[in-house]
Amino acid sequence: MNTKRIFLTGLALCAGLTANAAINFDLPGNSSTESWSGMTMANHPGYPGFGNPTAAWPSPISADDGDGSFDKVSGSGFPLGAGIYTFSGEGTFAITESTPLANLATIVLQYTGGYGAESDEETELTDFVNGPLLSYNSGSQDITGTRILNTEGLYGYQWDLSSESNPITDFAITFTTGYHASIEGLQLDQGDTFQAVPEPQTYAMIGGVLALGLAFIRRRKLFQK
């Protein structure tokens, strides 16, 4: 990779790194992105609350900008002030997509939110009690994603589907959160070309290369005067 391309890559990645916000990975080939935000009681009246936290939701929550849906499968969980809150127990949720990207080869899920615990007495967990697990074509493959992000308030997983020979016509991702967890936002990226998403330490390396690239450009301009 030449200096100019490293510099531009660094700019693109750094532009997507904001505190507790999903990252724009800019997947290669054809791709799509859908997200869920504002999952609060103000935006979703009529959902259960503290009085009956395990009650079923009246309907799934649609993506802000896509065809996907997000729903509670079982357990605790309801819209509150900042997002979905699991009170008095674990909650299991599912993201479903009935019209996935053509020639789907990779899926990236990012989750922003707070900690949960395995019980009221135990220590906090980083993200999920179980999952996330991917199944597709109405199957039950339950494929565990590869963790790509694990920072306070932002977690991410990726699946490689490039070896699947049959077209993927639908998929679902399920996960279980702990007690007192908060799901403040979700982002789902789909791509038709698999490429492993860089881990967070890669961003630090690219940031260093970016700084060197800026210094190189300034130095070259000085010599050209």
N, C-alpha and C positions, 0 to 999 in steps of 0.2 A: 504494500500500500504506500503510495507516494505521500510527500509531506502535505500537499494541498488536500488530498482526500482525507488524511488523518485529521487535519484541521477542521474540515467541514463536518466529518463524523462527530468530532468532539463538540462542535457547536450544536448539532442536532440533538445529541444526547443530553447535554447540559441544559438545553432549552426545555427538555421534558422533565427535569428533576426539580420538583417543587415539594415542599414539606407535606407529607401525608396525602399526596395527590398521585393518581395513576400516571404511569410513564408511557409516552408515545414511543413504542419500539420501532415503528416504521418497518413492518415485516416486508421481506422481498416478494416480488411477484404481485398477484392480485390479492387484496386483503380487504377486510371489513372490520369495523369497530362499533360496538354498541355498549351502552353504559346505563347504570341505574343510579340516580342521585335523588336527593330530596325525599327519601322514603320515611317521612315523618307523619305524626298523627295529624298535623295541620293539613297536609296534602292528601292524606288517606283516611278520612273520617269513616266511621262504621266498622273499622277493624277492631279486634279484641284489645283489651288493655290490662291494667293491673288486676282488675276484678276477675278476669278469666283468661290468663295468659296462654293457656294451652288450647283455647278454642280455635277452630278452623278459620282461615281467612275467607272473606266473602268472594274473593277473586284473586288471581295472581296479579302481581305488579308488572306492568309492561315496561320494556326498555324505553329510555328517553328517545332513542334514535335508531330503533331496529325492531325486528320481529320477535325477539326473544322474550321470555317471561320468567319471573322469579316468584317462587311460591314456598310456603311453609308446608313441609311434608308431615311433621309430627312434633310434639313437644311444645316448649315455650317459645314465644317470639311475637312481637307486635311493634307497629310503628310508634316511636316516641319522639322526643325533642330533636335528637340528632340523627336518628336512623332506626333500624330494627334493633330492639333490645330483647335479650333473652333473660327473663326473670323467673326465679324459683325453679330452674331446671335447664337442662340442655335443650337445644332446638335443632331440628334437622330441616334443611332447606334444599331446594333444587332450582337450577337454572335450566330451562329447556329451550331448544331451538328446533323448529320444524322446517325451516328453510335455510339450511346452512350454505355457506359459500361453495360454489362448484369446485370440484377437484380438491376438496379440503385435505390439507396435509399437516396442519398444525393449529392448535388452539392455545391461547394464553389467557389465563384468568388472573385478574388482580382484585384484591379485596382491601378496602380501607376500613379501619375500625379500631375498636378497643379490645382489651384483653377479656378473656373468659377464664373460668376455673372449672376443675372437674367436680367440685362441690363447694358449698359455702365455707367449708373449713380448710380446703386445700389451697396450695399455691397457684398463682396465675399461669395460664398457658400463653403461648405466643399467638396462635391463630385458631386451629381447629382441633376438636377432640377426635374427629374421624374425617378422613377424606382430605381434599376433594377427590371424588371418584368419577371417572368418565365412562359412560356407556353410550352406544350408538346403534342406529338402525333397529330401534326398539329392542335391543338386547340387554344383557346384564353383565357386560364385561368387567365393570368396576375397575378401571385402570387408574392407578395412582399417578398423579402428575409429578413432574420433576420440579422441585422447589427452585425458583429463580430469584425470589425476593424474600427477605426475612428481616425487615427493619421495623422499628416501633411504629405501629399504625399503618404499615403497608406491607402486604404479603402477596406473593405471586407464584403461579405454577404454570408449567407448559407441558403439552402433550405432543408427541411425534406420531402422526398418523400416515406418514409417507409410504409405509410398507403395506397399507391396506389396499387390496386390489379392487374391492367392490366400492362403488360410489357410496358416500355417506349421505343419507337422506334425512337424518334427524340425529340429535344427540341430547344428552342430559348430563349435567354435572351436579352431584349431590355432596353435601358436607354437613357436619354437625359442629355447632359451636358450644362452648361451655356456659356455665352459669354467669350471668351478669356481663355478657359479651355485647358489643355494639357493632352492627354492620352499617357503616355510614355510606358506603359506595361500592359498586362493583363495575368492573370493565372487562369485556370479553372481546378478544381479538381473534380473528380467523384468517388464515393464509393458505394459499395453494402451493407454497414452497416452504419446506421445512428448513429453518436455520435456527440453531440454538441461540436463545436470547442471552446476551452477556450478563454475567453475575455482577452484583454491585461493586466488587473490587475492581472489575474491569473499567467502570466509570472513573474511578480514581486514577487508574493508569492512563486512560484517555485524556482526563483532565490535565495530567502532567504533560502528556504529549502536546495537548492544546497550548499550554503555556510555553513550551519550547517552540512550537510553531509560530506563535505570536512574536517571540523574541527573534526567531530566525528572519521573519518577514521585516521586522523593524531594522535589524542589522543589515539586511540586503538593501533596504531603501537608503540607509546611511551611506553605504559604499557606492550607490548609484548616483549620489549627488555630486 
